[in-house]
Amino acid sequence: MIKYWIKKLIYITIAINLLAVGVNMFLAPHKIAAGGLTGLAVLAESYFGWERTITVWIGQAVVIVLAFFTLGREYALNTAIGALSLPLFLGIIPRYRLIDDTMLSMIFGSALFGVAACILYHHKASSGGTAVPPLIFKKYFNLRPSIGLLAIDSVVVTLCLLVFDIDTFFFAILSNVITSIVMSQIENGMNKKKCVNIISDKFAEIAKEVAAAFGRGVTIIPTVGAYKGQETPMLMVTLEKSNYKQLIEIVNRHDEKCFMVTNIVSDVHGRGFTFESGSV
């Protein structure tokens, strides 16, 4: 249990650090309020002169209470860790314009936001602020966090029109889009596998060697060819992308003229993927 929490704290700390770097070195120096509580803090600092860390501290207190009553004790605790760490890191990380070009700075800052948000969501945590409502939407409405975050942050971005010029407003919109794209790519792309359908007269030999090589079963599906009307067994095997070349070698060793169709699948659940073979 201690090891679990130590690992969780390390990942949360890394994510919060990325967020703070994104704000202090990439977005805030160019007055880009990309959304979230940090975006509101940038707006409040520019319009009212309020210190951004103080604004974040106040907002985080409200968020922790909301997380406790809607997402449960574990979510609230994880959120508290991130929520209290964010203003701390915002005060520690130097406020320095790392890149002079606004577009380039916005792209890198937004990408950091997307990576950090995915790390936090993966560990059932958040940086607080407007990152909590997407978790609530996912729990009660099964809405993807990237979509929920984009919708909520759009409200914050709209406020840019009241504080900054039109160019800054569109930079904030683009920042939100980039963050959402990065999150979606990580959410849907980190667990991609290959699903291969193989039609061959040597299906038995291929299935046996594939099962031995990769340690997982092969599905045999009866198919009927439309041209000859003959029933032919088809193998379906799902495997890691790194194993695909080895699969090709196995198939070619038995039947170089076999028919193969390969698809990329975004997620796979079941024995050998989401839990080890032999477990229950």
ZAMARGU-4260 file (C-alpha; in steps of 0.2 Angstrom, whole numbers, plus 5000, padded with zeros to 4 digits):
<rodrens>
0) 5000/5000/5000 | 5014/5012/5004 | 5023/5008/4988 | 5006/5011/4979 | 5005/5029/4986
5) 5023/5033/4984 | 5021/5029/4965 | 5005/5039/4964 | 5013/5054/4972 | 5028/5053/4961
10) 5017/5053/4945 | 5005/5067/4952 | 5020/5078/4956 | 5027/5076/4939 | 5011/5080/4931
15) 5008/5096/4942 | 5026/5101/4938 | 5022/5100/4920 | 5007/5111/4922 | 5016/5124/4932
20) 5030/5125/4918 | 5016/5126/4905 | 5009/5141/4914 | 5024/5150/4920 | 5035/5148/4905
25) 5024/5146/4890 | 5006/5152/4892 | 5006/5166/4905 | 5021/5176/4898 | 5011/5178/4882
30) 4994/5181/4892 | 4986/5165/4885 | 4972/5160/4897 | 4969/5143/4889 | 4956/5138/4902
35) 4955/5130/4919 | 4958/5138/4935 | 4975/5143/4930 | 4967/5152/4915 | 4956/5161/4926
40) 4970/5166/4937 | 4980/5173/4922 | 4964/5183/4918 | 4962/5189/4936 | 4980/5194/4937
45) 4979/5204/4921 | 4962/5212/4924 | 4962/5215/4943 | 4980/5213/4947 | 4977/5198/4959
50) 4992/5187/4962 | 4989/5171/4952 | 4994/5159/4965 | 4982/5166/4978 | 4967/5165/4965
55) 4972/5146/4963 | 4973/5143/4981 | 4955/5149/4984 | 4948/5140/4969 | 4956/5124/4974
60) 4948/5124/4991 | 4931/5124/4983 | 4936/5110/4971 | 4942/5099/4984 | 4925/5100/4993
65) 4916/5097/4977 | 4927/5081/4973 | 4923/5074/4990 | 4905/5074/4988 | 4904/5069/4970
70) 4919/5058/4966 | 4922/5050/4983 | 4936/5050/4996 | 4950/5043/4985 | 4946/5055/4971
75) 4945/5069/4984 | 4962/5064/4992 | 4970/5063/4975 | 4963/5079/4970 | 4968/5087/4986
80) 4986/5082/4983 | 4986/5089/4965 | 4976/5104/4970 | 4987/5110/4984 | 5003/5106/4974
85) 4998/5116/4959 | 4999/5134/4968 | 5015/5128/4977 | 5023/5124/4960 | 5017/5140/4952
90) 5026/5149/4966 | 5042/5139/4964 | 5044/5138/4945 | 5052/5153/4938 | 5041/5165/4928
95) 5051/5166/4913 | 5047/5168/4894 | 5056/5153/4887 | 5050/5156/4869 | 5047/5173/4862
100) 5036/5167/4847 | 5018/5166/4854 | 5012/5152/4842 | 5027/5141/4846 | 5025/5144/4865
105) 5007/5141/4864 | 5009/5124/4856 | 5022/5118/4868 | 5012/5124/4883 | 4996/5116/4877
110) 5005/5100/4874 | 5012/5100/4892 | 4994/5103/4898 | 4988/5088/4888 | 5001/5076/4894
115) 4999/5082/4912 | 4980/5080/4912 | 4982/5062/4905 | 4994/5057/4919 | 4983/5064/4932
120) 4967/5056/4925 | 4976/5039/4923 | 4980/5040/4942 | 4962/5045/4947 | 4969/5062/4952
125) 4968/5080/4945 | 4976/5097/4947 | 4959/5103/4954 | 4951/5118/4946 | 4941/5114/4930
130) 4949/5097/4929 | 4937/5090/4942 | 4920/5093/4932 | 4926/5082/4917 | 4929/5068/4930
135) 4911/5071/4936 | 4904/5070/4918 | 4914/5054/4915 | 4907/5046/4931 | 4889/5051/4928
140) 4887/5053/4910 | 4902/5043/4903 | 4908/5058/4893 | 4927/5057/4889 | 4937/5068/4899
145) 4945/5077/4884 | 4928/5082/4878 | 4922/5088/4895 | 4938/5098/4898 | 4936/5106/4881
150) 4918/5111/4884 | 4922/5119/4901 | 4938/5128/4896 | 4928/5135/4882 | 4919/5146/4894
155) 4935/5152/4902 | 4942/5156/4885 | 4927/5166/4880 | 4931/5178/4895 | 4948/5182/4886
160) 4937/5194/4875 | 4933/5204/4890 | 4952/5206/4895 | 4963/5204/4880 | 4963/5207/4862
165) 4955/5196/4848 | 4972/5188/4844 | 4974/5182/4862 | 4956/5175/4862 | 4960/5164/4846
170) 4977/5159/4853 | 4967/5153/4869 | 4955/5143/4858 | 4969/5135/4848 | 4978/5131/4864
175) 4962/5121/4870 | 4961/5112/4854 | 4979/5106/4855 | 4977/5101/4873 | 4961/5091/4869
180) 4970/5083/4854 | 4985/5078/4864 | 4974/5070/4877 | 4964/5061/4864 | 4979/5054/4856
185) 4986/5048/4873 | 4969/5041/4878 | 4966/5031/4862 | 4984/5028/4856 | 4994/5021/4870
190) 4986/5004/4870 | 4984/5001/4852 | 4986/4984/4846 | 4985/4975/4829 | 4971/4963/4824
195) 4976/4951/4810 | 4964/4940/4800 | 4973/4926/4791 | 4965/4914/4778 | 4977/4899/4773
200) 4976/4881/4770 | 4990/4879/4783 | 4979/4887/4797 | 4982/4873/4809 | 5001/4875/4808
205) 5001/4894/4809 | 4989/4894/4824 | 5000/4882/4834 | 5016/4892/4831 | 5008/4908/4834
210) 5000/4902/4851 | 5018/4895/4856 | 5027/4911/4850 | 5016/4924/4859 | 5008/4915/4873
215) 4990/4918/4869 | 4976/4909/4859 | 4971/4911/4841 | 4953/4912/4836 | 4947/4901/4822
220) 4932/4908/4812 | 4923/4898/4799 | 4921/4909/4783 | 4914/4906/4766 | 4922/4913/4750
225) 4909/4921/4739 | 4918/4916/4722 | 4919/4897/4725 | 4907/4896/4739 | 4919/4885/4749
230) 4921/4886/4768 | 4938/4891/4774 | 4944/4893/4792 | 4950/4911/4796 | 4962/4914/4810
235) 4960/4930/4820 | 4975/4935/4831 | 4977/4951/4841 | 4995/4956/4846 | 5006/4970/4851
240) 5013/4980/4837 | 5031/4975/4841 | 5026/4957/4838 | 5019/4960/4821 | 5035/4957/4811
245) 5037/4940/4820 | 5019/4935/4815 | 5023/4939/4797 | 5038/4928/4797 | 5028/4914/4805
250) 5015/4915/4792 | 5027/4916/4777 | 5036/4901/4784 | 5020/4891/4782 | 5011/4899/4767
255) 5018/4914/4758 | 5002/4916/4747 | 4990/4917/4761 | 4977/4931/4763 | 4980/4943/4777
260) 4970/4958/4783 | 4978/4969/4797 | 4968/4982/4807 | 4974/4994/4821 | 4963/4993/4836
265) 4963/5007/4849 | 4960/4996/4864 | 4959/4977/4869 | 4952/4969/4885 | 4954/4951/4891
270) 4966/4938/4895 | 4984/4941/4890 | 4981/4960/4888 | 4972/4968/4903 | 4977/4953/4914
275) 4989/4939/4913 | 4986/4922/4905 | 4982/4910/4919 | 4975/4922/4931 | 4957/4923/4936
</rodrens>
